[in-house]
Amino acid sequence: MLKATETVLEINLTPLGNNYRYLKSKLQHNIKFLAVVKAYAYGSDSVEIAKELVKLGADYLAVAYVKEGVTLRDAGIKAPIIVLHPQSVNFKTLIDRCLEPSLYSPKIFKEFIEIAKENKQSKYPVHLKFNTGLNRLGFLEKDVDFISYKLKETTSIVVKSIFSHLVASEDEFEKDFSNSQIKAFKNISKKLFKTLDYQPILHMCNTSGILNFPEAHFDMVRSGIGLYGFSNIQKEQKHFTPIAILKSVISQIHTIEKGETVGYNRAFKSDGCLKSATIPIGHADGISRAYGNGKGWVTINGEKTPIIGNVCMDMIMVNITNIDCQEGDEVIIFGEVENAEKHAEKINSISYELITAISQRVKRVVYRK
Ligand SMILES: *Cc1c(COP(=O)(O)O)cnc(C)c1O
């Protein structure tokens, strides 16, 4: 590990490879792997991570928005990229940069065909998303006839894949619901296949789906969180290693007398003599105010210690009364042991939210160890 001299998010490519290989080991050999690198590769570094995943053998990449896909293309990434949630205002750019849209409603489907035609495209690859219960994005089964009709009418697009998304793939108490989604997806794809003279790729599973529903891997799986080191499933977690470690340093140490307070609004009142350390990371860096007042903690020289008072925009203060440490010493916010999931749980959140919140102000260092 490197030694931090300022706030830094260290991103290790070695566990990324291990997480990828573990997920691959769960798949039959002919199943394709789509690596989800939206939201700066879950708050890490989209370009470095995407390049590494392509090297590791990922067949597809996915981002949420066109802008994210453009960043990958600007960095010279040539792999196929699905844009999961494009808006029609960006379709021209999407086509110019060879990004592949997920189309999820009759309206956006029609709009894309129009723009593909205007741009003289032939057989432009698109992906059709079906809603089987999440009620977020997606066509319904009853849209299949309309889709088939439109597809017969045009040569501008070709359906590369058909997919859906599980609502609660990590939740064993929702297994029946997941199974009903899988069944609905099979019905929809069967119906659509009948009207096509080619077979698009089918995919449904996210990370926890890969682990819990081997019977629903279809032709491809889509993984995000697992690649970054979180399984969402307790008994699986030992096979995954978080790729990012968030570190900082002690800027200043204070001695606080009994009755004095620490931080804004005097939220922490000292009931005895104590030592506090000020650390240069705050809510503008992605450490939510919800972690203030003892909910969150950091690790200094191997010792855990709570955040005291409110989280400021650029700083937090922690109690170091019983820790042997000095100004300039390294501080771990989250890493392999005190990982993002453990922190997030304390404020009723999830690893996804904490890791993707780490703002672009925090320096990223990508290494391999
Ligand atoms: C973000 C996303 C994924 C990745 O899910 P993980 O739980 O991170 O593996 C897969 N599919 C879709 C449609 C997504 O939006």
The ligand as a Tripos MOL2 file, in Angstrom:
@<TRIPOS>MOLECULE
LIG
   15    15     1     0     0
SMALL
NO_CHARGES

@<TRIPOS>ATOM
      1 C1        -26.3520   -0.6760  -12.6110 C.3       1 LIG1
      2 C2        -26.9770   -1.8030  -13.3370 C.ar      1 LIG1
      3 C3        -26.4430   -3.1140  -13.2400 C.ar      1 LIG1
      4 C4        -25.3290   -3.4850  -12.2940 C.3       1 LIG1
      5 O1        -25.8670   -3.9680  -11.0850 O.3       1 LIG1
      6 P1        -24.9230   -4.4680   -9.8900 P.3       1 LIG1
      7 O2        -25.8820   -4.7840   -8.7930 O.co2     1 LIG1
      8 O3        -24.0350   -3.3210   -9.5580 O.co2     1 LIG1
      9 O4        -24.1650   -5.6490  -10.3830 O.co2     1 LIG1
     10 C5        -26.9900   -4.0900  -14.0630 C.ar      1 LIG1
     11 N1        -28.0210   -3.8190  -14.8850 N.ar      1 LIG1
     12 C6        -28.5790   -2.5860  -14.9690 C.ar      1 LIG1
     13 C7        -29.7310   -2.3740  -15.8820 C.3       1 LIG1
     14 C8        -28.0870   -1.5530  -14.1940 C.ar      1 LIG1
     15 O5        -28.6580   -0.3360  -14.2660 O.3       1 LIG1
@<TRIPOS>BOND
     1     1     2 1
     2     2     3 ar
     3     2    14 ar
     4     3     4 1
     5     3    10 ar
     6     4     5 1
     7     5     6 1
     8     6     7 2
     9     6     8 1
    10     6     9 1
    11    10    11 ar
    12    11    12 ar
    13    12    13 1
    14    12    14 ar
    15    14    15 1
@<TRIPOS>SUBSTRUCTURE
     1 LIG1         1 GROUP 0 **** ****
